[in-house]
Amino acid sequence: MYNLSDVAGLAETTANRLRDAQWDVAETGNLSLDGVTATTVYFGEAQGEKDAAEQIGALLQAPVEPRTPAVAQQPPGVIVAVTG
């Protein structure tokens, strides 16, 4: 869960929404991703990631996309980039 905005604590607030829905959120932090203007859920190639990303995207009302080169080096699992 990464905060792309200037809003302090946004990643943690969003992570708590997911935790309340019984999702395991491994970490939160800040990240800079050029061109990402809306909260987006990214999935990798691991089994189950796409399905999980789609469920998280529905919960957050956010688009779901395959991992881009910009997030490829992040830890494994679904990546949520929140913009506010």
N, C-alpha and C positions, 0 to 999 in steps of 0.2 A: 504494500500500500504506500504509494508515494504522493506527496503533495507537490503539485506543480504551480501552485498559486502563492500569493503573498499573505494568505490568511493563515495565521498561526494556529496550529493544532487541527487543521482540516483533515489530515490523513488519520489522526487518532480518532476524531469524531466519526469519520466514515468507517473506520475499522470497528468501532464499537457498534455501529449499526449492523455490520456483518456478524460480529460476535453474538449480538442479540438474536440473530437468525441462525445461530449454531454453526457458523463458519469459523474455521481456525485461521487467524491472521498471524503470520509468523513475525512480521516486523513492519514498522512504519518509519517514514523518513521523508526527506525532501529530494527532489530530482528536477533536473531541467531537461525538457524534451522539446526541441524545436518543432513547430508546426502542430502541436497538440493543443487544440483550443477548447475541447470539451472532455469531461470525464470519460475515460475509455478503459475497457477491460481487455487485457491481452492474454492470449493463451499460447502455450508451446505445443510440442509434438507428443508429449507424454500422454499415456492413456488416461482418459477421463478429464483432461484439462479443458478441452473445448466445451464439454457438457457443463463443467463447473463454471466456466467463464460465462456461458449463456445464462445460467441460473443467477449468478452474481449480477450480470448486466441487467437482467429483468428486475432484480431487487433494487438496483440503483438507477434504473431507467437510463442506462448508458449503452453506447454501442460496444460491440464485441469484435475484436480483430485478432488475426494471428500476430505473434510477436514480430516486431519490426527490428531492423538492425540496431536501432537506438536502444531497445530494451533487451536485446539478445544476451547481453553480458550480465544481466541481473540474475539473482538467485533463481533456481527452478521453481516452478509453480505459476499459478495465475498472478498476473501483475495488474493492479488497479492504479491508474494514474488519475488523481482527482484535481479538478481545476476550479472548483468553487460552485 
